[in-house]
Amino acid sequence: MTVPTAVAPPAVAEVRRHRLANGLRLVVIPDPGSPAVGLSVAYGVGYRSESRSGFAHLFEHLMFQGSANLTAQEHARHIQANGGVFNGTTHRDHTSYFEAMPAEALELGLFLEADRMRAPRFTPEAITTQASVIAEEIRRTVTNRPYGGFPTFRLPQVLFDSFANTHDGYGDHASLGAATVEECVDFFDRHYAPANAVLAICGGIDPDEAVKLAERHFWTIPSRAAAAPPELAEPPLAGPRTVERTDRLAPLPVIAVGRRMPPPDSPDHLAAVVAAAVLGDGESSRLRRSLIRERRLATQVMAMAGLSGPFDARDPDAFLVNAVCPPGVSARHTAEAIDEVLAELAAEGPAEDELLRAVRRLQTAWYSDTDPVGVRARRLAGYELLHGDGELVLDAPRRFATVTTEDVRRVTADLAGRHPAVLRLVPERKADR
């Protein structure tokens, strides 16, 4: 039975599209009366496009180190001087640059993004400096942090086989520090073409004015062919895989159980997102109730549709369940219990009120996450680039509400029937130190 339409809100605006002569795609969501504007450029290149581990991330940093008409850090100073904020993020299949600022500063933001799309500056000094910045980032978030890189950068090494799908997108300092200016120029020419990018604008703007300003600043950037997307397809696992590794900083064992997600163009992809919420979102979710409260086989547990969250990557991606095991509990027993909960949902499906709670939590989280105009612009650009579906940023809450109890049962049965990839991370024994 479909969830009641009372939780199926309509989209609040439509996405306007425009394509420039050089191939750059523009998508606009106006929000009349808003005093702010969000601007994002997403490029179709990420961890899975690189041949040197961590290079896409290094390149993101380098794109802030000066461009045709700007010196290093001048981009940041212009944004901040106008009361705005900015950032860049590298994902598995795309890299995003985004700003949020007062609506009257839109043209400044377009100038800044066009300037670095036209001609960023690459120098040996910038490469050395930014490789060191990333090395510190790795030390802070991975090597000197319990469970660092778990499971986003560790589980793919068990679930997949190819370099594109398995390698660590952070890279290492020695490798990144050896990058050359010539390598950067080649990477830019192959992946940062206008035809491999989406420009997104959200907020207090007139769509016609946004098109006019985008044409003014981007049309002179020459068109060129972009590199073909990387080959990512892999056959399903022929059997279950389990890998155990030690972590010198981990206080307790953790486990990740991953299975291949239905592809984004499949109707079951949306149902898998809702199934993850039924399983692990909220104190009354099935995994938390069974593993934490009733059986005491975990102190924390969560289910995720996508290694980096819903809709954030192309196929293949992973549906995963992560759990922290309490003292004295075997990670193997926790993994078995996870499979039992999955099998129960696959056999009976969720109750109607259970599905309703999960959908409402998804909707609430979506509205909260996309409320900042900069985040809205970044997601709009990413969804349009990855899936040709910028409407998702507005329409996801309505789509969640179309998923039925039978949809969740069916997709969970499909997931339960797939061979799992299990990663166990256990504390390093003192004798091993």
DOBA-278071 format. One line per 10 residues: their letters; for each residue x, y, z of C-alpha. Coordinates in steps of 0.5 Angstrom, whole numbers. Each point is the difference from the previous one (the first is absolute). Layout:
// DOBA-278071
A> X/Y/Z  ...;
//
This chain:
// DOBA-278071
MTVPTAVAPP> 0/0/0  3/7/-2  1/5/6  -5/5/1  0/6/-5  0/4/7  7/-1/0  1/1/-8  2/8/0  0/3/-7;
AVAEVRRHRL> 6/3/-3  1/7/1  3/3/-6  2/-3/-7  7/-1/-2  2/5/-6  5/-3/-5  5/4/-5  6/-3/-4  5/5/-2;
ANGLRLVVIP> 4/-1/-7  6/-3/3  -4/-5/3  -1/2/7  -6/-2/3  -4/6/5  -5/-2/5  -4/5/4  -5/-1/6  -3/7/1;
DPGSPAVGLS> -2/2/7  -4/7/0  1/4/5  6/-3/3  6/4/2  5/-5/-2  3/-4/-6  4/-6/0  4/-2/-6  4/-6/-2;
VAYGVGYRSE> 4/-3/-5  0/-8/0  5/-3/-5  0/-8/-2  6/-2/3  1/-3/7  4/-6/3  -2/-5/-5  3/4/-6  7/1/3;
SRSGFAHLFE> 6/-5/-2  4/3/6  -3/-1/7  -3/6/3  2/5/-6  -7/2/-1  0/2/7  6/4/-1  -2/3/-6  -6/3/4;
HLMFQGSANL> 4/3/4  5/3/-5  -7/3/-3  0/5/5  8/2/-1  -1/6/-5  -3/0/-7  0/5/-6  -1/6/3  1/-2/7;
TAQEHARHIQ> 5/-1/5  0/-6/5  -5/1/5  -3/6/-3  -6/-4/-2  -1/-1/8  1/7/1  -5/3/-5  -6/-5/3  2/1/7;
ANGGVFNGTT> 0/8/-1  -7/-1/-3  -3/-3/6  0/-7/-3  3/-7/1  3/-5/-4  3/-7/-1  2/-6/-4  -1/-7/0  2/-6/-3;
HRDHTSYFEA> -4/-6/-1  0/-7/-4  -3/2/-6  1/8/0  3/6/3  -4/6/2  2/7/2  -6/5/3  -1/6/3  -6/3/4;
MPAEALELGL> 0/8/0  -5/6/0  -4/0/-6  3/6/-3  7/-3/0  -2/-5/-5  3/3/-6  7/0/4  -1/-8/2  -1/-1/-8;
FLEADRMRAP> 6/4/-1  4/-4/5  -2/-7/-3  1/2/-7  7/2/1  2/-6/3  -4/-4/-5  4/4/-5  7/-1/2  2/-2/7;
RFTPEAITTQ> 7/1/2  5/-6/2  7/1/3  5/-5/3  -1/4/7  -7/0/0  0/-8/-1  5/-1/5  -4/4/5  -7/-3/-1;
ASVIAEEIRR> 3/-7/0  2/2/7  -6/3/2  -4/-7/-3  6/-4/4  -3/4/7  -7/-1/-2  2/-8/-1  3/0/7  -6/4/3;
TVTNRPYGGF> -5/-4/-3  3/-7/-1  6/-2/2  0/3/7  -8/-1/1  -3/-7/3  -4/-3/-6  3/5/-5  -2/-1/-7  -5/-5/2;
PTFRLPQVLF> -4/-2/-4  0/5/-6  7/-2/-2  1/-7/3  -6/-4/-1  0/1/-8  7/-3/0  -4/-7/2  -7/2/-4  4/1/-6;
DSFANTHDGY> 6/-2/-5  2/6/-5  5/6/2  -6/5/-1  -4/-3/5  4/-2/5  6/4/1  1/6/6  -3/6/-3  4/4/5;
GDHASLGAAT> 7/-3/-3  7/1/4  4/6/1  6/-3/-4  -4/-1/-6  -3/6/0  6/4/1  3/-3/-6  -6/3/-5  3/5/-5;
VEECVDFFDR> -3/6/-3  0/-4/-7  -5/-5/4  -4/5/2  -1/4/-6  -2/-7/-4  -5/-2/6  -3/7/-1  0/0/-8  -3/-7/1;
HYAPANAVLA> -5/0/5  -2/8/1  -3/1/-6  -7/4/0  -3/-5/-3  2/-5/6  -3/5/5  -7/3/2  -1/7/3  -6/0/5;
ICGGIDPDEA> -3/7/3  -5/0/6  -3/5/4  -2/7/-1  1/1/-8  -4/1/-6  1/-6/-4  1/4/-7  5/5/4  4/-6/2;
VKLAERHFWT> 0/-3/-7  2/7/-3  6/0/6  2/-7/-2  1/1/-7  4/7/1  5/-3/5  0/-7/-3  -1/0/-8  7/2/-1;
IPSRAAAAPP> 3/-6/3  2/-5/-6  -4/-6/-1  5/-7/0  -2/-7/0  0/-3/7  3/-7/2  -4/-6/0  -3/-2/6  4/-5/4;
ELAEPPLAGP> -3/-8/-1  -3/-1/7  -4/-7/-2  2/-6/4  -3/-7/0  -4/-1/7  4/-4/5  0/-7/-1  0/-2/7  0/4/7;
RTVERTDRLA> 7/3/2  2/2/7  7/4/2  2/1/7  5/6/1  3/3/6  0/7/3  5/2/5  -5/6/2  -7/-4/0;
PLPVIAVGRR> -3/-1/7  -5/-5/-2  -1/-4/-6  -4/2/-6  -3/-3/-6  -3/2/-7  -4/-5/-4  -1/3/-7  -4/-3/-6  -1/3/-7;
MPPPDSPDHL> -5/5/-1  -5/0/-5  2/5/-5  -2/8/0  -4/-1/-6  -4/-6/3  -7/1/4  3/-4/5  5/5/2  -5/5/3;
AAVVAAAVLG> -3/-6/4  7/-2/2  1/7/3  -7/-1/4  2/-7/2  7/3/3  -5/5/4  -4/-6/3  6/-4/2  4/5/3;
DGESSRLRRS> -3/7/1  -3/2/7  0/-4/6  -6/-4/-2  4/-3/-6  0/-7/-1  8/0/1  0/4/6  -5/-4/3  2/-6/-1;
LIRERRLATQ> 8/0/0  0/6/6  -6/-1/4  -2/-7/0  7/-4/-2  5/5/3  4/-2/-6  2/7/-2  1/7/3  -1/4/-6;
VMAMAGLSGP> -3/-3/-7  -2/4/-6  -3/-2/-7  3/4/-6  -3/0/-7  7/2/-4  7/1/3  -1/7/0  -7/1/1  -6/-1/-5;
FDARDPDAFL> 0/2/-7  8/3/1  3/-5/-5  -1/-4/-7  -1/-7/0  3/-5/3  -1/3/7  -1/-4/7  -6/-1/5  4/-1/6;
VNAVCPPGVS> -2/-1/8  6/2/5  0/-2/7  4/1/6  1/-6/4  0/0/8  5/-3/4  0/-7/0  -4/-1/-6  3/-3/-7;
ARHTAEAIDE> -1/4/-6  -2/-6/-3  -6/-1/4  -2/7/-1  1/-1/-8  -5/-6/1  -5/4/4  0/5/-6  -2/-5/-5  -5/-3/4;
VLAELAAEGP> -3/7/1  0/1/-8  -3/-7/-1  -6/2/5  -1/6/-4  0/-3/-7  -5/-6/2  -5/5/3  1/7/-2  -1/6/5;
AEDELLRAVR> -6/1/3  -4/6/-3  1/5/6  8/-2/0  0/2/-7  -3/6/2  5/2/5  6/-2/-4  -3/5/-6  -1/6/5;
RLQTAWYSDT> 6/-1/3  3/0/-7  -4/6/-2  2/4/6  7/-1/-1  0/2/-7  -3/6/1  5/2/5  6/-2/-4  -2/4/-6;
DPVGVRARRL> -3/6/4  7/4/-1  0/3/-7  7/-2/-1  -1/-8/1  -6/1/-4  4/2/-6  5/-5/1  -5/-6/0  -3/3/-6;
AGYELLHGDG> 6/0/-4  2/-7/2  -7/-3/-1  0/3/-7  7/-2/-1  0/-7/2  -8/-2/-1  -2/6/-5  -5/1/6  0/6/3;
ELVLDAPRRF> -7/0/2  2/-5/5  2/6/5  -7/2/0  -4/-6/-1  4/-5/4  -5/0/6  -6/-1/-5  4/-6/-3  1/-3/7;
ATVTTEDVRR> -7/0/1  -2/-4/-6  4/-6/3  -5/-6/2  1/-5/5  1/-5/-5  5/4/-4  4/0/7  -1/-8/1  2/-1/-8;
VTADLAGRHP> 7/4/0  2/-3/7  -1/-7/-2  4/2/-6  5/3/4  0/-6/5  1/-5/-6  7/4/-2  6/-3/2  3/5/6;
AVLRLVPERK> 7/3/1  1/0/7  6/5/3  2/-1/7  4/5/4  3/-3/7  4/4/5  8/-2/-1  2/-5/6  5/3/4;
ADR> 5/-5/-1  0/2/-8  2/7/2;
//
